Amino acid sequence: MTIAEKYINKGKIDGKIDGKIEGKIEGKIETAKNMLKMKFDHETIRMATGLPLEEIEKLK
């Protein structure tokens, strides 16, 4: 395997990891939005999603 191929493979792996992380975060945000609609308090949403309170406040 050439050096270029190694960098290309690393880039593909990094891209997949970034995509999975982004998807998980988007899922947590969607859950938080739904919980806000159902009138859950912010602390409960924080505990359920792991999102910081500052992020939950921005979703209002």
N, C-alpha and C positions, 0 to 999 in steps of 0.2 A: 504494500500500500504506500502510495506516495504521500509526501507531506501535505500536498494540496487535498488529497482525498481524506486525510485525517481531519483537516480543518473543516471540510465540507460535512463530514459525518458528525463532528462535534457541533457544528451549526445546526444540523437537523435535530440532534438530540436536545440542544438548548432550546430550539423553537418549540419542540413538543412539550418540554417541561414548562416553558413560559405559557403555552396555551392551556395546559392543564391547570396551572395556578390561576390564570385569568378566569377560567371557567368556574373554578371553585369560588372565587371571590364574587363573581357575578351571581352565582347561586345563593350565596349568603346575603347579598344585597337584595335579591328578589324576595327571599324569605323575610328579611327585615321589613321590606315594604308591605308585604302581606300582613305581617304581625302588627304593623302600625295601623293598617286599615281595620284590623280586628281589635284595636284599642289596647294592645299590650303596652305595659310601661317600658320605658327605655332600658331599664336595668335588666328586665327579663329578656328583652331582645338581645342585649349585649351578651348575656349568659348563654342564650340559645345559639347565637350565630358566631360569637367570638369577635364581632366587629367592635371597634372602639366607640365610645359614646359620641365622640365628635362626628364620626361618620354617620351614625344613626340620626343625629340632629340635622345633618345636611339633607336627609331623605324626606323630611317633612314637606 
